Amino acid sequence: MSTNLAAPKHLAIIMDGNGRWASSRFLPRSSGHVKGIKSAISIINKSMQLGTKYLTLFAFSSENWNRPPEEVSNLISLFAKTLENKVDRLIAEGICFNVIGDTTAFNYDLQELINYAVRKTSGNKRFYLTVAANYGGHWDILQAIKLMIFDKDNSLFQRNNHNLYINDFSRYLSMSWAPNPDLLIRTGGEKRISNFLIWQLAYTELYFTDIYWPDFTPLDLERAFEWYKTRERRFGKINN
């Protein structure tokens, strides 16, 4: 790959197809999730290598609770085990780790583990890794509205005579500290955003691939970046 490839500053990924990958191989769905973790780690490493600064992974949606209880339990346990095993590496490699979503639904031990990882990596600036867990775009907007309503120090809102502007509202969203995604990749063949970052994806380039997430390789990421390089991002303007 050309070294002058302009990488998206913020990459978001819907990691879809773990279960179907496993089923196509007559394996339990849990095998697909385990393989999916390995793919995620390789893509994190490749994203850093290619120059991306922010990576947001959609790991567990608020709708995933509707899956069979055993699968939900396996997903949560796998997340906890992986995070516990990788915290030291996150710290050592200068990765700032965050989780967006309603984490209060998780058990106490997982909440404490998340808080620990976030706290220990908060000063890292090399790369920003965010995992969306028990996350939904509708939830994000609703929680932002609640925060804004009950923010007694909302001086911007007061100074604007109670007129609401996009930037005023955006600062209450769960990823207010990060730029909006430049590129969204969804694996697994579906062509929708599935309630993921629905506010933040307004001008994001959308890249869909039939490849199941466990089979998505660093080379596939390079191809997505090559496609992204061809896009003309106008943000509603007309280029001269």
Backbone as CSV, one residue per row, in Angstrom:
resi,resn,N_x,N_y,N_z,CA_x,CA_y,CA_z,C_x,C_y,C_z
1,MET,0.830,-1.192,0.000,0.000,0.000,0.000,0.869,1.248,0.000
2,SER,0.414,2.266,-0.702,1.155,3.519,-0.751,1.217,4.151,0.627
3,THR,2.375,4.640,1.014,2.529,5.228,2.335,1.899,6.610,2.429
4,ASN,1.520,7.205,1.292,0.921,8.528,1.331,-0.603,8.465,1.340
5,LEU,-1.147,7.299,1.619,-2.590,7.147,1.675,-3.147,7.968,2.831
6,ALA,-4.135,8.811,2.547,-4.759,9.618,3.588,-5.722,8.745,4.384
7,ALA,-5.339,8.407,5.586,-6.188,7.574,6.432,-7.276,8.428,7.065
8,PRO,-8.456,7.873,7.280,-9.483,8.612,8.011,-9.005,8.889,9.431
9,LYS,-9.238,10.091,9.899,-8.825,10.420,11.268,-9.615,9.597,12.273
10,HIS,-10.915,9.444,12.003,-11.780,8.670,12.901,-12.467,7.572,12.092
11,LEU,-12.170,6.345,12.442,-12.752,5.168,11.800,-13.725,4.507,12.758
12,ALA,-14.927,4.216,12.284,-15.917,3.475,13.070,-16.231,2.173,12.340
13,ILE,-16.421,1.106,13.093,-16.664,-0.203,12.485,-17.830,-0.911,13.166
14,ILE,-18.768,-1.390,12.356,-19.805,-2.314,12.823,-19.301,-3.712,12.509
15,MET,-18.912,-4.424,13.542,-18.259,-5.728,13.373,-19.328,-6.819,13.269
16,ASP,-19.868,-6.995,12.083,-21.018,-7.879,11.892,-20.610,-9.178,11.198
17,GLY,-21.285,-10.263,11.561,-21.093,-11.526,10.860,-20.418,-12.620,11.659
18,ASN,-20.170,-12.395,12.943,-19.507,-13.421,13.750,-20.313,-14.718,13.805
19,GLY,-21.608,-14.583,14.096,-22.455,-15.768,14.218,-22.607,-16.511,12.911
20,ARG,-22.791,-15.767,11.829,-22.949,-16.413,10.518,-21.644,-17.056,10.058
21,TRP,-20.530,-16.450,10.417,-19.228,-17.053,10.118,-19.122,-18.416,10.784
22,ALA,-19.522,-18.483,12.046,-19.449,-19.748,12.780,-20.430,-20.771,12.218
23,SER,-21.652,-20.333,11.949,-22.675,-21.256,11.436,-22.272,-21.847,10.095
24,SER,-21.626,-21.047,9.254,-21.203,-21.543,7.939,-20.121,-22.609,8.057
25,ARG,-19.512,-22.692,9.223,-18.466,-23.695,9.471,-18.931,-24.773,10.448
26,PHE,-20.248,-24.763,10.728,-20.857,-25.733,11.646,-20.206,-25.670,13.028
27,LEU,-19.905,-24.453,13.451,-19.321,-24.203,14.761,-20.328,-23.456,15.631
28,PRO,-20.199,-23.516,16.938,-21.074,-22.714,17.795,-20.833,-21.227,17.560
29,ARG,-21.875,-20.426,17.744,-21.751,-18.989,17.500,-20.652,-18.359,18.355
30,SER,-20.434,-18.925,19.527,-19.387,-18.391,20.405,-18.012,-18.442,19.744
31,SER,-17.795,-19.435,18.881,-16.515,-19.533,18.170,-16.311,-18.333,17.255
32,GLY,-17.404,-17.865,16.659,-17.314,-16.688,15.805,-16.944,-15.440,16.582
33,HIS,-17.477,-15.325,17.795,-17.154,-14.154,18.615,-15.694,-14.182,19.069
34,VAL,-15.197,-15.369,19.392,-13.786,-15.497,19.780,-12.879,-15.111,18.615
35,LYS,-13.212,-15.614,17.428,-12.423,-15.265,16.241,-12.557,-13.778,15.931
36,GLY,-13.727,-13.227,16.209,-13.942,-11.806,15.973,-13.050,-10.926,16.833
37,ILE,-12.771,-11.368,18.052,-11.855,-10.627,18.923,-10.467,-10.565,18.303
38,LYS,-10.022,-11.679,17.748,-8.701,-11.718,17.108,-8.653,-10.760,15.922
39,SER,-9.750,-10.707,15.163,-9.808,-9.761,14.042,-9.747,-8.325,14.542
40,ALA,-10.460,-8.054,15.635,-10.474,-6.697,16.186,-9.073,-6.257,16.589
41,ILE,-8.336,-7.144,17.223,-6.978,-6.804,17.659,-6.081,-6.498,16.459
42,SER,-6.195,-7.302,15.413,-5.362,-7.064,14.226,-5.737,-5.761,13.531
43,ILE,-7.024,-5.421,13.540,-7.469,-4.181,12.896,-7.071,-2.967,13.730
44,ILE,-7.095,-3.099,15.038,-6.609,-2.013,15.897,-5.153,-1.708,15.568
45,ASN,-4.352,-2.749,15.501,-2.925,-2.571,15.200,-2.715,-1.941,13.827
46,LYS,-3.472,-2.409,12.836,-3.316,-1.887,11.477,-3.793,-0.442,11.384
47,SER,-4.860,-0.119,12.084,-5.366,1.254,12.073,-4.320,2.216,12.608
48,MET,-3.671,1.822,13.680,-2.612,2.657,14.241,-1.468,2.816,13.246
49,GLN,-1.111,1.724,12.597,-0.012,1.746,11.630,-0.311,2.663,10.452
50,LEU,-1.569,2.692,10.016,-1.941,3.478,8.842,-2.191,4.953,9.152
51,GLY,-2.204,5.310,10.432,-2.317,6.721,10.778,-3.658,7.181,11.290
52,THR,-4.596,6.266,11.475,-5.874,6.634,12.079,-5.645,6.999,13.541
53,LYS,-6.356,8.012,14.015,-6.173,8.482,15.394,-7.269,7.971,16.327
54,TYR,-8.482,7.824,15.795,-9.621,7.387,16.596,-10.247,6.157,15.944
55,LEU,-10.518,5.142,16.746,-11.186,3.936,16.264,-12.318,3.599,17.222
56,THR,-13.525,3.487,16.680,-14.691,3.149,17.492,-15.304,1.859,16.979
57,LEU,-15.409,0.872,17.854,-15.905,-0.455,17.495,-17.268,-0.698,18.128
58,PHE,-18.235,-1.090,17.298,-19.579,-1.413,17.791,-19.570,-2.876,18.215
59,ALA,-19.471,-3.100,19.522,-19.302,-4.457,20.038,-20.602,-5.085,20.510
60,PHE,-21.479,-4.269,21.122,-22.700,-4.826,21.714,-23.760,-3.739,21.714
61,SER,-24.814,-3.938,20.948,-25.860,-2.924,20.847,-26.890,-3.112,21.957
62,SER,-27.659,-2.072,22.203,-28.717,-2.167,23.209,-29.786,-3.163,22.801
63,GLU,-29.854,-3.480,21.503,-30.821,-4.475,21.024,-30.302,-5.910,21.153
64,ASN,-28.997,-6.065,21.389,-28.424,-7.411,21.487,-28.894,-8.183,22.712
65,TRP,-29.515,-7.489,23.664,-30.081,-8.192,24.816,-31.197,-9.137,24.387
66,ASN,-31.742,-8.934,23.188,-32.824,-9.788,22.695,-32.322,-11.129,22.173
67,ARG,-31.021,-11.320,22.122,-30.467,-12.599,21.689,-30.635,-13.643,22.797
68,PRO,-30.416,-14.918,22.483,-30.523,-15.954,23.522,-29.640,-15.621,24.723
69,PRO,-30.140,-15.830,25.942,-29.381,-15.474,27.152,-27.973,-16.054,27.190
70,GLU,-27.803,-17.272,26.706,-26.479,-17.893,26.728,-25.496,-17.122,25.853
71,GLU,-25.969,-16.673,24.688,-25.085,-15.918,23.799,-24.742,-14.562,24.403
72,VAL,-25.735,-13.909,25.010,-25.484,-12.622,25.655,-24.444,-12.776,26.759
73,SER,-24.611,-13.821,27.567,-23.664,-14.079,28.648,-22.256,-14.322,28.108
74,ASN,-22.166,-15.074,27.020,-20.858,-15.345,26.409,-20.207,-14.067,25.882
75,LEU,-21.016,-13.213,25.262,-20.489,-11.959,24.725,-19.921,-11.074,25.831
76,ILE,-20.673,-10.947,26.913,-20.239,-10.096,28.017,-18.993,-10.673,28.685
77,SER,-18.980,-11.984,28.871,-17.812,-12.635,29.483,-16.569,-12.480,28.608
78,LEU,-16.755,-12.592,27.302,-15.636,-12.453,26.376,-15.086,-11.031,26.396
79,PHE,-15.975,-10.059,26.458,-15.557,-8.662,26.546,-14.743,-8.434,27.816
80,ALA,-15.256,-8.939,28.940,-14.572,-8.757,30.221,-13.199,-9.427,30.223
81,LYS,-13.144,-10.645,29.723,-11.881,-11.386,29.704,-10.853,-10.693,28.818
82,THR,-11.302,-10.241,27.650,-10.382,-9.577,26.721,-9.853,-8.277,27.309
83,LEU,-10.747,-7.489,27.894,-10.329,-6.214,28.473,-9.347,-6.436,29.622
84,GLU,-9.637,-7.411,30.459,-8.748,-7.700,31.588,-7.353,-8.096,31.109
85,ASN,-7.313,-8.863,30.031,-6.028,-9.341,29.510,-5.239,-8.264,28.765
86,LYS,-5.932,-7.216,28.301,-5.276,-6.236,27.427,-5.036,-4.879,28.077
87,VAL,-5.461,-4.693,29.315,-5.310,-3.377,29.942,-3.851,-2.933,29.973
88,ASP,-2.967,-3.815,30.381,-1.549,-3.452,30.463,-0.989,-3.067,29.096
89,ARG,-1.454,-3.745,28.061,-0.980,-3.418,26.714,-1.505,-2.050,26.277
90,LEU,-2.747,-1.745,26.612,-3.301,-0.432,26.289,-2.456,0.665,26.926
91,ILE,-2.096,0.450,28.180,-1.290,1.435,28.898,0.081,1.581,28.246
92,ALA,0.713,0.440,27.962,2.080,0.446,27.429,2.165,1.074,26.046
93,GLU,1.119,0.904,25.234,1.162,1.386,23.855,0.567,2.781,23.683
94,GLY,0.226,3.426,24.782,-0.261,4.799,24.697,-1.660,4.926,24.141
95,ILE,-2.487,3.906,24.350,-3.857,3.906,23.835,-4.814,4.392,24.912
96,CYS,-5.597,5.393,24.581,-6.637,5.886,25.478,-7.911,5.083,25.220
97,PHE,-8.400,4.399,26.234,-9.543,3.494,26.084,-10.793,4.120,26.684
98,ASN,-11.900,4.004,25.953,-13.185,4.486,26.443,-14.289,3.513,26.058
99,VAL,-15.370,3.566,26.793,-16.571,2.798,26.470,-17.735,3.768,26.406
100,ILE,-18.534,3.673,25.348,-19.768,4.451,25.269,-20.942,3.488,25.324
101,GLY,-22.005,3.906,25.979,-23.172,3.053,26.143,-23.597,3.037,27.603
102,ASP,-24.727,2.430,27.861,-25.265,2.359,29.221,-24.622,1.191,29.959
103,THR,-23.487,1.438,30.556,-22.743,0.365,31.225,-23.366,-0.033,32.555
104,THR,-24.351,0.710,33.034,-24.991,0.354,34.303,-25.748,-0.964,34.203
105,ALA,-26.014,-1.425,32.987,-26.711,-2.701,32.806,-25.786,-3.896,33.013
106,PHE,-24.481,-3.658,33.038,-23.519,-4.745,33.214,-23.319,-5.048,34.698
107,ASN,-22.773,-6.221,34.977,-22.536,-6.589,36.370,-21.463,-5.689,36.992
108,TYR,-21.428,-5.691,38.301,-20.546,-4.778,39.040,-19.084,-4.973,38.662
109,ASP,-18.651,-6.218,38.550,-17.241,-6.489,38.249,-16.829,-5.915,36.897
110,LEU,-17.713,-6.048,35.899,-17.393,-5.509,34.577,-17.382,-3.987,34.607
111,GLN,-18.322,-3.391,35.319,-18.321,-1.937,35.440,-17.024,-1.439,36.075
112,GLU,-16.570,-2.129,37.100,-15.326,-1.741,37.769,-14.123,-1.914,36.845
113,LEU,-14.134,-2.986,36.059,-13.046,-3.231,35.114,-13.003,-2.144,34.049
114,ILE,-14.167,-1.777,33.530,-14.242,-0.704,32.539,-13.715,0.602,33.132
115,ASN,-14.187,0.931,34.324,-13.754,2.169,34.973,-12.244,2.180,35.203
116,TYR,-11.705,1.037,35.584,-10.262,0.932,35.818,-9.486,1.174,34.523
117,ALA,-9.913,0.507,33.445,-9.222,0.651,32.164,-9.302,2.086,31.654
118,VAL,-10.459,2.697,31.784,-10.631,4.085,31.344,-9.739,5.014,32.161
119,ARG,-9.734,4.805,33.461,-8.945,5.669,34.350,-7.444,5.526,34.107
120,LYS,-6.975,4.296,33.960,-5.538,4.051,33.806,-4.999,4.525,32.454
121,THR,-5.858,4.637,31.455,-5.398,5.040,30.121,-5.800,6.464,29.758
122,SER,-6.410,7.176,30.695,-6.991,8.487,30.378,-5.955,9.505,29.907
123,GLY,-4.704,9.337,30.324,-3.679,10.291,29.925,-2.992,9.964,28.614
124,ASN,-3.332,8.845,28.011,-2.692,8.432,26.758,-3.225,9.241,25.577
125,LYS,-2.347,9.582,24.651,-2.721,10.456,23.536,-2.371,9.874,22.165
126,ARG,-1.689,8.747,22.136,-1.224,8.222,20.851,-2.383,7.766,19.973
127,PHE,-3.374,7.122,20.573,-4.467,6.500,19.821,-5.670,6.408,20.746
128,TYR,-6.860,6.627,20.174,-8.079,6.626,20.980,-8.981,5.473,20.537
129,LEU,-9.099,4.478,21.402,-9.919,3.300,21.121,-11.185,3.363,21.956
130,THR,-12.325,3.339,21.280,-13.613,3.372,21.963,-14.416,2.143,21.585
131,VAL,-14.992,1.501,22.592,-15.865,0.353,22.374,-17.289,0.765,22.728
132,ALA,-18.207,0.566,21.792,-19.620,0.826,22.043,-20.242,-0.452,22.593
133,ALA,-20.649,-0.417,23.857,-21.177,-1.601,24.532,-22.487,-1.241,25.231
134,ASN,-23.533,-1.981,24.932,-24.899,-1.631,25.325,-25.200,-0.209,24.854
135,TYR,-24.856,0.019,23.602,-24.992,1.349,22.997,-26.074,1.340,21.928
136,GLY,-26.771,2.459,21.815,-27.702,2.693,20.720,-27.736,4.176,20.423
137,GLY,-27.872,4.533,19.165,-27.895,5.937,18.801,-29.064,6.687,19.407
138,HIS,-30.226,6.036,19.498,-31.382,6.677,20.128,-31.090,6.953,21.602
139,TRP,-30.499,5.962,22.267,-30.125,6.143,23.678,-29.182,7.330,23.825
140,ASP,-28.225,7.444,22.932,-27.228,8.506,23.011,-27.889,9.878,22.939
141,ILE,-28.820,10.029,22.019,-29.499,11.315,21.864,-30.379,11.620,23.071
142,LEU,-31.087,10.611,23.570,-31.950,10.818,24.735,-31.146,11.187,25.975
143,GLN,-30.018,10.495,26.182,-29.223,10.825,27.367,-28.617,12.216,27.238
144,ALA,-28.315,12.627,26.009,-27.782,13.974,25.794,-28.836,15.029,26.123
145,ILE,-30.071,14.766,25.726,-31.165,15.698,26.032,-31.344,15.838,27.539
146,LYS,-31.310,14.708,28.239,-31.462,14.735,29.698,-30.328,15.516,30.351
147,LEU,-29.106,15.276,29.898,-27.962,15.998,30.455,-28.088,17.497,30.223
148,MET,-28.532,17.862,29.036,-28.658,19.271,28.700,-29.737,19.944,29.548
149,ILE,-30.864,19.256,29.729,-31.973,19.827,30.492,-31.573,20.088,31.940
150,PHE,-30.822,19.139,32.499,-30.489,19.237,33.920,-29.126,19.882,34.183
151,ASP,-28.499,20.404,33.135,-27.217,21.078,33.298,-27.457,22.518,33.738
152,LYS,-27.266,22.774,35.005,-27.513,24.111,35.542,-26.461,25.115,35.091
153,ASP,-25.340,24.595,34.592,-24.262,25.477,34.144,-24.251,25.647,32.629
154,ASN,-25.389,25.377,31.997,-25.450,25.450,30.536,-25.506,26.909,30.099
155,SER,-24.377,27.591,30.246,-24.327,29.019,29.950,-24.526,29.311,28.471
156,LEU,-24.060,28.400,27.603,-24.239,28.613,26.163,-25.712,28.681,25.816
157,PHE,-26.468,27.750,26.379,-27.905,27.705,26.114,-28.580,28.978,26.621
158,GLN,-28.152,29.445,27.794,-28.735,30.650,28.360,-28.388,31.881,27.519
159,ARG,-27.117,31.971,27.106,-26.679,33.140,26.336,-27.356,33.215,24.973
160,ASN,-27.752,32.073,24.436,-28.400,32.049,23.125,-29.910,32.210,23.229
161,ASN,-30.361,32.744,24.362,-31.795,32.981,24.565,-32.616,31.719,24.344
162,HIS,-32.061,30.600,24.819,-32.730,29.306,24.757,-32.911,28.794,23.332
163,ASN,-32.137,29.342,22.400,-32.080,28.763,21.058,-31.037,27.654,21.069
164,LEU,-31.396,26.515,20.515,-30.505,25.359,20.549,-29.748,25.243,19.237
165,TYR,-28.428,25.173,19.323,-27.583,25.021,18.156,-26.895,23.662,18.183
166,ILE,-26.481,23.200,16.995,-25.919,21.853,16.870,-24.741,21.651,17.808
167,ASN,-23.805,22.588,17.819,-22.620,22.422,18.658,-22.957,22.419,20.141
168,ASP,-23.971,23.208,20.517,-24.393,23.218,21.914,-24.887,21.840,22.329
169,PHE,-25.670,21.215,21.461,-26.230,19.901,21.784,-25.179,18.804,21.696
170,SER,-24.315,18.883,20.698,-23.343,17.815,20.452,-22.428,17.575,21.641
171,ARG,-22.182,18.600,22.429,-21.241,18.426,23.540,-21.792,17.557,24.657
172,TYR,-23.077,17.201,24.570,-23.660,16.299,25.567,-23.699,14.846,25.087
173,LEU,-23.351,14.606,23.845,-23.335,13.241,23.327,-22.180,12.458,23.933
174,SER,-22.271,11.138,23.866,-21.303,10.291,24.567,-19.894,10.379,23.994
175,MET,-19.754,10.832,22.741,-18.420,10.985,22.150,-18.130,12.442,21.808
176,SER,-18.530,13.341,22.681,-18.352,14.770,22.415,-16.883,15.168,22.329
177,TRP,-16.013,14.362,22.883,-14.579,14.665,22.920,-13.861,14.253,21.630
178,ALA,-14.551,13.559,20.733,-13.914,13.051,19.510,-14.553,13.674,18.274
179,PRO,-13.797,13.799,17.190,-14.403,14.253,15.932,-15.367,13.202,15.411
180,ASN,-16.329,13.620,14.619,-17.254,12.654,14.029,-16.500,11.710,13.092
181,PRO,-16.975,10.476,12.945,-16.273,9.515,12.082,-16.163,10.003,10.641
182,ASP,-15.017,9.768,10.052,-14.809,10.051,8.633,-15.254,8.875,7.779
183,LEU,-15.056,7.677,8.297,-15.368,6.456,7.557,-16.014,5.442,8.487
184,LEU,-17.119,4.864,8.028,-17.755,3.737,8.714,-17.607,2.500,7.849
185,ILE,-17.104,1.434,8.437,-17.038,0.141,7.763,-18.036,-0.791,8.428
186,ARG,-18.865,-1.437,7.621,-19.728,-2.494,8.149,-19.445,-3.775,7.388
187,THR,-19.083,-4.799,8.126,-18.846,-6.108,7.531,-20.123,-6.937,7.575
188,GLY,-20.113,-8.085,6.906,-21.215,-9.037,7.030,-22.316,-8.930,6.009
189,GLY,-22.240,-7.955,5.095,-23.185,-7.909,3.988,-24.398,-7.025,4.162
190,GLU,-24.733,-6.626,5.379,-25.889,-5.750,5.582,-25.515,-4.312,5.235
191,LYS,-26.515,-3.555,4.772,-26.266,-2.171,4.353,-27.170,-1.231,5.138
192,ARG,-26.887,-1.128,6.406,-27.594,-0.202,7.289,-26.678,0.115,8.469
193,ILE,-27.028,1.151,9.230,-26.154,1.555,10.336,-26.644,1.039,11.681
194,SER,-27.819,0.448,11.731,-28.296,-0.284,12.912,-28.186,0.510,14.218
195,ASN,-28.673,1.743,14.191,-28.769,2.542,15.421,-27.396,2.840,16.027
196,PHE,-26.393,2.950,15.182,-25.024,3.208,15.649,-24.612,4.631,15.299
197,LEU,-24.323,5.446,16.307,-23.815,6.811,16.096,-24.656,7.578,15.077
198,ILE,-25.972,7.507,15.219,-26.840,8.060,14.174,-26.732,9.585,14.063
199,TRP,-26.382,10.269,15.131,-26.148,11.714,15.055,-24.795,11.994,14.408
200,GLN,-23.791,11.241,14.812,-22.415,11.515,14.413,-22.100,11.105,12.977
201,LEU,-22.922,10.246,12.374,-22.625,9.729,11.036,-23.216,10.578,9.905
202,ALA,-23.646,11.785,10.205,-24.351,12.608,9.217,-23.575,12.775,7.913
203,TYR,-22.263,12.977,7.990,-21.448,13.189,6.788,-20.346,12.141,6.646
204,THR,-20.539,11.013,7.271,-19.541,9.943,7.230,-19.648,9.142,5.939
205,GLU,-18.510,8.760,5.380,-18.496,7.864,4.225,-18.798,6.442,4.705
206,LEU,-19.700,5.752,4.005,-20.166,4.426,4.420,-19.617,3.361,3.483
207,TYR,-18.922,2.396,4.052,-18.286,1.329,3.276,-18.839,-0.005,3.754
208,PHE,-19.518,-0.718,2.846,-20.122,-2.005,3.183,-19.396,-3.126,2.446
209,THR,-19.167,-4.215,3.159,-18.508,-5.367,2.558,-19.225,-6.643,2.976
210,ASP,-19.232,-7.632,2.086,-19.860,-8.919,2.385,-19.003,-9.797,3.296
211,ILE,-17.774,-9.420,3.513,-16.866,-10.232,4.331,-17.364,-10.278,5.775
212,TYR,-17.444,-11.464,6.334,-17.788,-11.596,7.745,-16.637,-11.051,8.599
213,TRP,-16.977,-10.481,9.735,-15.962,-9.839,10.560,-14.778,-10.749,10.910
214,PRO,-14.976,-12.008,11.274,-13.812,-12.850,11.603,-12.839,-13.027,10.439
215,ASP,-13.315,-12.820,9.210,-12.455,-12.953,8.029,-11.890,-11.619,7.551
216,PHE,-12.249,-10.529,8.217,-11.809,-9.201,7.797,-10.362,-8.999,8.239
217,THR,-9.487,-8.788,7.280,-8.048,-8.742,7.547,-7.490,-7.325,7.400
218,PRO,-6.258,-7.112,7.830,-5.609,-5.815,7.592,-5.574,-5.431,6.113
219,LEU,-5.463,-6.413,5.220,-5.496,-6.115,3.788,-6.864,-5.580,3.382
220,ASP,-7.921,-6.124,3.957,-9.266,-5.615,3.682,-9.411,-4.186,4.195
221,LEU,-8.781,-3.891,5.315,-8.811,-2.522,5.829,-8.101,-1.580,4.867
222,GLU,-6.989,-1.998,4.329,-6.275,-1.182,3.349,-7.157,-0.904,2.132
223,ARG,-7.889,-1.912,1.687,-8.789,-1.725,0.540,-9.882,-0.714,0.864
224,ALA,-10.399,-0.774,2.078,-11.418,0.195,2.483,-10.836,1.604,2.504
225,PHE,-9.603,1.730,2.955,-8.949,3.035,2.978,-8.662,3.532,1.559
226,GLU,-8.329,2.622,0.663,-8.129,2.997,-0.742,-9.435,3.535,-1.325
227,TRP,-10.541,2.880,-1.009,-11.852,3.359,-1.464,-12.144,4.730,-0.870
228,TYR,-11.872,4.889,0.418,-12.112,6.161,1.099,-11.329,7.291,0.432
229,LYS,-10.138,6.972,-0.016,-9.282,7.973,-0.656,-9.918,8.530,-1.926
230,THR,-10.785,7.749,-2.581,-11.413,8.190,-3.826,-12.626,9.085,-3.595
231,ARG,-13.092,9.146,-2.361,-14.309,9.897,-2.076,-14.040,11.400,-2.059
232,GLU,-14.985,12.162,-2.579,-14.904,13.620,-2.551,-15.865,14.111,-1.479
233,ARG,-15.321,14.563,-0.385,-16.143,14.955,0.758,-16.422,16.454,0.683
234,ARG,-17.673,16.811,0.383,-18.032,18.211,0.157,-18.802,18.826,1.322
235,PHE,-19.407,18.010,2.170,-20.179,18.512,3.307,-21.228,19.532,2.870
236,GLY,-21.878,19.244,1.742,-22.942,20.106,1.246,-22.480,21.251,0.368
237,LYS,-21.172,21.430,0.251,-20.640,22.535,-0.550,-20.403,22.083,-1.988
238,ILE,-20.066,23.032,-2.845,-19.696,22.747,-4.231,-18.220,23.047,-4.389
239,ASN,-17.457,22.055,-4.815,-16.024,22.269,-5.025,-15.775,23.007,-6.330
240,ASN,-14.825,23.903,-6.316,-14.473,24.651,-7.534,-13.657,23.775,-8.474
